[in-house]
Amino acid sequence: MSIDRRSGCPINLSLEVFGDRWSLIILRDMIFGGRRHFRELLNGSLEGIASNILADRLRRLMELGLLTRADDPSHKQKAIYSLTEMAITLVPIMAHLGAWGRVWLPVSEELSIRAELLEKGGPPLWEQFMDELRHEHLGAPVKTPPGTPSVRAQLQAAYKEVAARKAEAATV
């Protein structure tokens, strides 16, 4: 897909790719949530994306080279979406967006804990996460030592811990 280029400015061109809120939300859910099927993306979004918008954005992200689509070997009627290297390299940008949002916007503690951990972990954690995503989506060899918890698992555990603490405090 060709991008309608208003100028050759890299910020402008990036906004022409990610200028709608749904594209980054879909990529966020795939990167951090591990969602790879249409229904997972549709039903798992906190923001409530409509099915026609999801289908359109998935198609656009594939045309732009950020996603690929293949038949799911476990189910004949399902497709599985995979991140490309182009999408995987968005992890540092997502980490920076999350860090900025934590400072300047009214975030919730449980939904911002992952951004906090990514910010604190910095480039070494981002690289480990990108390596894990390359393994999951591109079939690249695993680089982390056996027994090392995945970055996604660490982020999810932190989220669950904060959510449980807040739920317990609400019942007291």
Buried (B, 14 or more C-beta within 10 A) or exposed (E): EEEEEEEEEEEEEEEBBBEEEBBBBBBBBBBBBBBBBBEBBBEEBEEEBEEEEBBEBBEBBBEBEBBBBEEBEEEEEBEBBBBBBEBBEBBBBBBBBBBEBBEEEEBEEBBBBBBBBBBEBEEEBBBBBBBBBBBBBEEBEEEEEEEEEBBBEBBBEBBEEBBEEEEEEEEE
